[in-house]
Amino acid sequence: MTSQVPILTAPTAAGKTALALALSERFPLEVVAADAFTVYRGLDLGTAKPTPAERRAAPHHLLDVVDVTQTYDVARYVRQAEAAIADVLARGRVPLVVGGTGFYLSGLVRGLPLTPPADPAVRAEVEADLAARGLDALLAEVERASPAEARRLERNPRRVVRALEVHRRTGRFPGEFGSTVPAFAYRVFAFTWPWPELEARIAARVGQMLAGGWPQEAAWLAAQVPPDGDPRPTVWQALGYREALAVHRGELSPQAAGERITLATRQYAKRQLTWTRTQLGAPPSSPQAAVGALGAWLGRWPSGEER
């Protein structure tokens, strides 16, 4: 059994799936997805979920594991991902973790925070503050205590609520409580494109998804989960779904929606790159260098060591 499990990560639209599938032609790989929204059944186009043909080319785990009406969090992800990795290893194959959701990857690599259980009364107070004062006011409260914590929360309302709930009770943020011991050790291979090329890839993919049925998928999602009912994040936190729904409703043109989604996706890609460097300790290389390094490492499986 290997001493390390490989991770292939890159910002959105960089082509992680394509590189993983290329490697699967040479090695007995099974993909363990690390994406916060491809776990949801029915969110296919807007999440760029691997297609049925791509899943036939290489087995994929942690796709379509929960309904959009249900909640899903990093603790559940880590439990299920570790179980999938153990299963792949037990069958003598290679688990390749592929994805760009930073806190999922950090949960695998660093373990889960040993944060106190939720206090419903305090959480209700923070949620009332969120509804009354807005996300920026709550983030400002976090930033006054810890600018680093504010950056780590990435404007995620659910995580902001949780952070303030814990901080108001204990004087500490969730990340200050330590973590569980990871079930496996990991080797991270990260890549990206030169920024102008990545921007072009993002814009092209957004246009293709909007033209390929994303507005209809967003309308289906709205029928399952109303987009404006709960101030906490739901599946509607997935990039672009609100704009795609506005296209379906005739409130935005596809061009205007595409521009908004592209801008938000570029901003998200920058945060992903920062997370990869600072939280995973893996400065991204070029796609060619990353696939070359990962291919050479897989060629030394299971030790991963030079011979």
SVG drawing of the C-alpha trace seen along z (x, -y; Angstrom):
<svg xmlns="http://www.w3.org/2000/svg" viewBox="-41 -46 58 52">
<polyline fill="none" stroke="black" stroke-width="0.4" points="0.0,0.0 1.3,-3.5 2.4,-5.8 0.7,-8.7 -2.5,-9.3 -2.2,-11.7 -4.3,-14.8 -4.7,-16.7 -6.0,-20.2 -6.3,-23.3 -8.7,-26.3 -12.1,-26.0 -12.1,-25.5 -8.4,-24.5 -9.1,-21.0 -8.7,-18.7 -11.0,-16.0 -9.3,-15.9 -5.9,-15.4 -7.2,-12.8 -8.7,-10.9 -5.5,-11.1 -3.6,-9.6 -6.3,-6.9 -5.3,-5.5 -1.9,-4.7 -2.6,-3.8 -5.3,-1.9 -6.9,-5.1 -10.2,-5.7 -11.2,-9.3 -12.3,-10.6 -14.0,-13.9 -13.3,-16.9 -16.0,-19.4 -18.6,-20.9 -21.4,-20.9 -20.9,-17.8 -22.0,-15.8 -25.5,-17.0 -27.8,-14.9 -29.2,-17.0 -26.5,-19.7 -24.7,-18.6 -24.3,-21.4 -23.6,-24.3 -21.0,-22.3 -19.3,-20.9 -19.8,-17.5 -17.9,-14.7 -20.2,-13.2 -21.4,-9.6 -18.8,-8.9 -16.1,-10.3 -17.3,-8.3 -17.2,-5.1 -13.6,-5.9 -12.5,-6.0 -14.6,-5.1 -15.6,-8.2 -16.5,-8.4 -18.3,-11.1 -20.5,-12.3 -24.3,-12.4 -24.3,-11.3 -27.0,-13.7 -30.2,-15.4 -30.3,-19.1 -32.9,-19.4 -30.4,-17.9 -27.4,-19.4 -23.9,-18.3 -20.7,-19.4 -17.0,-18.9 -17.2,-16.4 -19.5,-14.1 -17.3,-14.6 -14.1,-13.6 -15.8,-10.5 -17.1,-9.4 -13.9,-10.3 -11.7,-8.3 -14.0,-5.3 -13.8,-5.5 -10.0,-5.8 -9.8,-2.8 -12.0,-0.8 -10.0,-1.7 -6.7,-0.8 -8.2,2.5 -8.9,3.5 -5.3,2.8 -6.1,-0.3 -4.9,-3.9 -7.2,-6.6 -6.7,-10.0 -8.4,-12.8 -9.4,-15.4 -11.0,-18.7 -10.7,-22.4 -12.8,-22.8 -10.1,-24.0 -11.8,-23.2 -12.6,-19.7 -9.0,-19.1 -7.8,-20.7 -10.1,-18.4 -8.5,-15.4 -4.9,-16.6 -5.1,-18.2 -8.0,-16.5 -11.3,-17.9 -11.5,-20.7 -12.2,-19.6 -14.7,-22.4 -17.4,-22.3 -20.8,-21.1 -23.3,-23.7 -25.3,-25.7 -28.7,-26.3 -29.6,-29.3 -26.4,-31.2 -26.6,-30.1 -30.1,-31.5 -28.8,-34.8 -26.0,-35.0 -28.5,-34.0 -30.8,-36.8 -27.8,-39.2 -27.1,-37.9 -30.7,-38.5 -30.8,-42.0 -27.3,-43.4 -26.0,-41.4 -22.9,-39.3 -20.5,-42.2 -21.3,-43.4 -20.7,-39.9 -17.5,-39.5 -16.3,-42.9 -16.9,-41.5 -14.7,-38.5 -12.0,-40.6 -11.7,-42.8 -10.8,-39.7 -8.8,-37.9 -8.2,-39.2 -6.8,-35.7 -10.0,-34.0 -12.1,-36.5 -10.1,-35.6 -10.4,-31.8 -14.2,-32.0 -14.3,-33.2 -17.6,-35.1 -19.4,-31.7 -22.4,-32.7 -22.8,-29.3 -19.1,-29.3 -19.4,-32.9 -22.4,-32.0 -20.5,-29.0 -17.4,-30.9 -19.2,-33.7 -21.4,-31.2 -18.2,-29.5 -16.3,-32.8 -19.1,-34.4 -19.3,-31.4 -15.6,-30.6 -13.6,-33.6 -11.9,-31.3 -12.6,-30.6 -13.2,-27.0 -9.7,-26.6 -8.1,-27.3 -9.4,-24.0 -7.0,-21.6 -7.9,-18.8 -8.4,-15.1 -5.6,-12.9 -6.0,-12.3 -6.6,-8.7 -4.1,-9.0 -1.0,-11.0 -1.3,-12.9 0.9,-14.2 -0.5,-17.3 0.0,-18.0 -1.3,-21.5 -1.5,-23.2 -2.9,-26.3 -2.7,-28.1 -1.2,-31.6 -3.9,-34.0 -5.0,-35.3 -5.5,-31.7 -7.4,-30.7 -9.7,-33.7 -10.4,-32.7 -11.1,-29.1 -13.5,-30.3 -15.4,-32.6 -15.6,-29.9 -16.9,-27.3 -19.5,-29.7 -20.8,-30.5 -21.0,-26.8 -22.9,-26.0 -25.4,-28.8 -26.0,-27.7 -26.2,-24.0 -29.1,-24.1 -27.9,-25.7 -30.9,-28.1 -33.2,-25.1 -31.2,-23.3 -31.4,-26.3 -35.2,-26.4 -35.4,-22.8 -33.3,-23.6 -35.6,-26.5 -38.5,-24.1 -36.7,-21.9 -35.2,-24.5 -36.5,-28.1 -33.5,-30.4 -34.4,-33.1 -35.9,-31.3 -33.0,-30.7 -30.2,-33.2 -27.7,-30.3 -26.0,-28.8 -27.6,-26.0 -27.0,-24.6 -27.7,-28.2 -24.2,-29.1 -22.9,-27.3 -21.5,-29.9 -23.8,-31.1 -27.0,-29.4 -28.8,-32.6 -27.7,-34.2 -28.7,-31.2 -32.1,-31.2 -32.5,-34.9 -31.8,-34.0 -34.6,-31.4 -37.0,-34.0 -36.1,-36.6 -34.5,-38.9 -31.0,-38.7 -29.8,-38.2 -27.4,-35.3 -24.6,-37.8 -25.1,-39.8 -25.4,-36.6 -22.2,-35.3 -20.3,-38.4 -21.4,-38.3 -20.7,-34.6 -17.3,-34.9 -16.3,-37.7 -17.4,-35.8 -15.6,-32.7 -12.4,-34.6 -12.5,-35.9 -13.2,-32.4 -10.2,-31.0 -7.9,-33.5 -9.1,-32.4 -8.5,-28.8 -4.9,-29.6 -4.3,-31.4 -5.7,-28.5 -3.6,-26.0 -0.4,-27.9 -1.1,-28.9 -3.2,-26.1 -2.0,-23.1 1.6,-24.3 1.5,-23.4 2.5,-26.3 0.8,-25.4 2.9,-24.4 1.9,-24.3 -0.6,-21.5 2.2,-19.8 4.6,-19.9 1.9,-18.7 0.8,-15.7 4.4,-14.8 5.3,-14.9 2.2,-13.0 2.7,-10.5 6.3,-9.9 5.2,-9.5 2.4,-7.1 5.0,-5.1 6.7,-4.4 3.5,-3.3 3.0,-2.1 6.0,-3.7 6.1,-7.0 9.8,-7.0 12.7,-7.2 14.2,-3.8"/>
</svg>
